[in-house]
């Protein structure tokens, strides 16, 4: 009997071993001649957590997955280290030979960022030199009369746009270079990248051009047809040449030669447009380099590819949505993001245990929230962001050590805070921003060398400061703004060439400047901060003359400094008092003083008519809520008579007449203006502005009961 039981036990063990799928991989240190790392925890879906041994080996035992099926990374961590090849290990197809197919590469914390800074410096210098080279060529063509002045100006504008786009890519490009593991690339790739890192960019390109990776890839593809028995070798060689081609394209981009960079991928697609990996690489390159026309042709080929997995199809729709958002095609973006959501919802329902499907479902909710925000549908956006947050909370609770899930949860709180701010729910916004900052602090403290976490913490302090300011918690607002500024200074000092960090520092200075000017009325403290943000925005505006945001910010700072010099001006002082006055009746009286002052000025200087028209409109708007409808009409007619451009005067005259019971005159104004463009987000025409104002007046309870029938008639007209 005992022997029989032993036989049954052995049989069950054998069955269990057969049911499990073992996969072996190594955990190694980046650029260390394949040095193993022990005691790293590795968790992939469908397999229990495993620890790397002294030789770096990790034994993953998959419970239900079989060879040819995909597994997705849940978490990889080792104290004092960070994951280098995140992209490669995020999703892995199980092999039949027991080898995992990819090793896990770690680097000591901070190493990647320090190397990235070196690559960024080289790339930035090279890009700028290439830009100057192309500008010189253009100037020579103009001077030789091969280009007219108009053609030169047009070509120069195109050149500036290309440079601006390439500059935005430098951070990602430097990150990509910094994450290369020289232990896993061929000698040509390593030699070229080492030359690049040393600043010898032309030599690096020469090395790659000498082997002509596109030509080698073509030869391998042709040869591969006859080498089915050596398929694995053929694939490895092909992947290596494609990697060399990618590197060459990236180096062309870094030298401001986008046409050559693009031609590498064009050539690759001509060689083999049926290879899914090539299609995906090309689509990604075109998107990252702002060639959206080619990217929007490539991603549908990925979607239609017979070997494309469902999650790859979903991701392709996500990238299509990103491009439509960037180009302002919001309906197309909504369509693409809806398809992204539908596919991940289906995948998640088919296998709810898969965190990869669940996390991407969360992201799809976030994308829908973002596009509805852009469309002005804030209540709908809020419902999607709440789902995003709900799923991220579940993921973080299930995998508390997973840094990515924790970071996504922090971001979800930020989106909720921003949406509640836009909806006017400031107490709720504060709660979510406080949760955002709590998680951001934990991430930064756990990974102090991670630049992204540090930048997110700075942004979280800025948002918290803005919310405390709106709620009147001024000491707390100042503390938040100062902490944001301190972090932005550190980021800028560590990465002085990073334009995004420069802009972030300028914004933090502007927040401190506005705080001291608007809330503390301390112009002496405000002035140095205005000067600091002015100087940064002036520099980046000169560097990127076609980037409108920098130009607008520079003009704003310049104007703010100019206004500070006029601080003794009674008009300035009245405006400041109005901004800080909570009582509406007191505001109305201050507007009366302002209008009287500006009338006197306009009598001497016609240029003051615009300011007077604005002041009259502001007093009229305040008068609505005091039910001074006749005075409102008088102010608006006086403003209109000045003959200045002010779209708010006619938008307010119609309801001023309506609320006095002047139904016939009001209807004439509504009919006259309702279909004319108004030109604000959410208010394409005056029709939307009129309806929005009627809703505001109704909520405020200022509509006299006797004119309600007339209001309903107007609503009917506007809603036709």
HELIX and SHEET records of a PDB file:
HELIX    1   1 UNK A    2  UNK A   19  1                                  18    
HELIX    2   2 UNK A   86  UNK A   89  1                                   4    
HELIX    3   3 UNK A  111  UNK A  143  1                                  33    
HELIX    4   4 UNK A  149  UNK A  178  1                                  30    
HELIX    5   5 UNK A  182  UNK A  184  5                                   3    
HELIX    6   6 UNK A  187  UNK A  197  1                                  11    
HELIX    7   7 UNK A  201  UNK A  211  1                                  11    
HELIX    8   8 UNK A  213  UNK A  224  1                                  12    
HELIX    9   9 UNK A  228  UNK A  230  5                                   3    
HELIX   10  10 UNK A  231  UNK A  254  1                                  24    
HELIX   11  11 UNK A  258  UNK A  271  1                                  14    
HELIX   12  12 UNK A  276  UNK A  288  1                                  13    
HELIX   13  13 UNK A  292  UNK A  304  1                                  13    
HELIX   14  14 UNK A  310  UNK A  326  1                                  17    
HELIX   15  15 UNK A  330  UNK A  350  1                                  21    
HELIX   16  16 UNK A  355  UNK A  374  1                                  20    
HELIX   17  17 UNK A  378  UNK A  398  1                                  21    
HELIX   18  18 UNK A  403  UNK A  422  1                                  20    
HELIX   19  19 UNK A  426  UNK A  446  1                                  21    
HELIX   20  20 UNK A  451  UNK A  471  1                                  21    
HELIX   21  21 UNK A  474  UNK A  494  1                                  21    
HELIX   22  22 UNK A  499  UNK A  514  1                                  16    
HELIX   23  23 UNK A  515  UNK A  519  3                                   5    
HELIX   24  24 UNK A  523  UNK A  543  1                                  21    
HELIX   25  25 UNK A  548  UNK A  565  1                                  18    
HELIX   26  26 UNK A  570  UNK A  579  1                                  10    
HELIX   27  27 UNK A  584  UNK A  604  1                                  21    
HELIX   28  28 UNK A  606  UNK A  608  5                                   3    
HELIX   29  29 UNK A  609  UNK A  624  1                                  16    
HELIX   30  30 UNK A  629  UNK A  641  1                                  13    
HELIX   31  31 UNK A  647  UNK A  659  1                                  13    
HELIX   32  32 UNK A  663  UNK A  673  1                                  11    
HELIX   33  33 UNK A  686  UNK A  700  1                                  15    
HELIX   34  34 UNK A  705  UNK A  707  5                                   3    
HELIX   35  35 UNK A  708  UNK A  718  1                                  11    
SHEET    1   A 4 UNK A  57  UNK A  62  0                                        
SHEET    2   A 4 UNK A  21  UNK A  29 -1                                        
SHEET    3   A 4 UNK A 104  UNK A 108  1                                        
SHEET    4   A 4 UNK A  81  UNK A  83 -1                                        
SHEET    1   B 4 UNK A  50  UNK A  51  0                                        
SHEET    2   B 4 UNK A  41  UNK A  44 -1                                        
SHEET    3   B 4 UNK A  70  UNK A  77 -1                                        
SHEET    4   B 4 UNK A  91  UNK A  93 -1                                        
SHEET    1   C 2 UNK A 677  UNK A 680  0                                        
SHEET    2   C 2 UNK A 683  UNK A 685 -1                                        
END                                                                             
